[in-house]
Amino acid sequence: MQFITLQDNEPAPPPITLQLLRSGSGLFDLTLTGAASRLYDVESSRDLFNWQPFSTLINSNGSVRLRETIQGNQSPLFFRARLVP
């Protein structure tokens, strides 16, 4: 019986990070940073329990930016992202 050992020398992909910057005009910039050439689902929640699809983004170069408007006088808005398998 022979055994073969395979070693993966590729570095681990960078972690997924989200950064949210909000201006006084109701616009916000959501920047997703992670592995390049990957597809990510972004979800939003107002209570951290009920999550809704927000956007699907293709991260072509390691960072992708989304600009959107948030209506004033609303409860806080939270975001999370996950890599689409």
Phi, psi and omega in degrees: 000136179243146177243143177241134176251124177255134178241135178260115182259012177281139179291153177295144179293153179294154179292156177279129175230148175238137175232131181242123176241128182242134177263169180290346183272005181092353177277147171224152175247122176252118181248125178254129177238134180182199180298136180288158177060036179235160179255132182234139170263132176247131180239156179233157180208149174257350183226004181067007177245318182256110183255137180240145174301135179248311181195157170244127185238142171260119181267089188284332185230013179109342178209136179225144186238137179236130178247129185215165177252136175250132176292142180290165177058034176249161177297164181304151179241127181248152180230151170215156181227151175216150178285131178280125182294000000 
